[in-house]
Amino acid sequence: MKLKIAMPCVLLLLPLTAFAAPGSQSGEIRFTGQIVDSGCAVERAGALSSTESRRVEIKPGVNVDVDTYHNACSHQALPVSMSYEPLKTSTDKGIVTITYL
């Protein structure tokens, strides 16, 4: 009796599991949405033409300007961390790494 009830339920649910599976099996991941705050524009000190910028000293003698006009760095927020690594081949050049928090 139990087998007679279980078999129609399985046969009914089996096609539904095929429809619940993802439609695309191509290995792609897709995101939808919108960017709420644009990223901060960061340039070497003196390179920004915007009047609304903030100078940040990464280490003594190494400064960058951060644009703070209508972006993620506005309203005194600075949602980035910056680090400087000098190049081994030069005494006055290096790599600035900017990471959004």
N, C-alpha and C positions, 0 to 999 in steps of 0.2 A: 504494500500500500504506500509506504513512504517513498519507494522508488518511482512509483507512478506520479507522485506529486512533484518530486525533485526533478525529473527529466524535463517536463514542460518549462519549469522555471529556468533551468540551465539553458535550454534551447531559446528561451526568450531573452535572457541576459547576454548570451554569446554575441549576437550582432551589435548590441549596445556597446560592448567593450571595444569593438573595432572602430566605432565612431568616436569614442573617447580618446583614442590614440592621437598623437600629434599628426597634423596633416603633412608636414614637410620632414623628410628624413635626410635632408641634404647636408646636415652637419653645421648649419648656420645658426647663429644666435642673433636675434634682432631685438632692438630696444626701441620703444616709442616714448615720446614725451617732449619736453621743451627745456631749454636752458633758462633757468630763472635769473641767475646773476652771471654776467659775463666775467671772464677771468681778469685778473689784474695785469695791466701792461707794465712790464718791467724793462727798463733800459739802463744803460750806463749813465752815470751821473752827468746831467747837463744835456742829454740827448732828447728828452721829452719836450714836445712843444706845448703841452697842456699846462695851463696855469694852476690846475688842481693836481698837484703831485706831492709826494712825501719822500724825502731822502732817507734812506736806510743805510746804516753803516753795518756791513757784514762782519768786518774785522777792521782793526785800525788801518786806515789808508785805502780801504776798499768800500766804495759807496755806490749804491744804485738808486735810481729814481723809480718810484712806484706810482702809476697813475691812479688817482682816487676819484675819478669823475664817473658816476653812475655805473659802478661795477662792484665786484665782490670786495674790493678794498675801500669802499666809501664808508662814511660815518665813523672814521677812526678805527675801523676794523682792519686787521692785517692777517687774513686767514692763510698765510703762507709761512713757511720756514725757509731760510736761505743759508747755504753754506758755501764756503770758498775753499778750493783746493789748488794750490800753486802748481804750475807745470814744472816738471823736472828739467825741461829744456830751456826755461826762461826764468829770469828773476822778477820780471814785472807783469807776467801774464798768468792766468789761471782759469779754472772752470768754476762758474757759479751754478749751483744746483738749487732750483726752486721747487719746493714741494707744497702742494695744496693740502691743507689739513682737513 
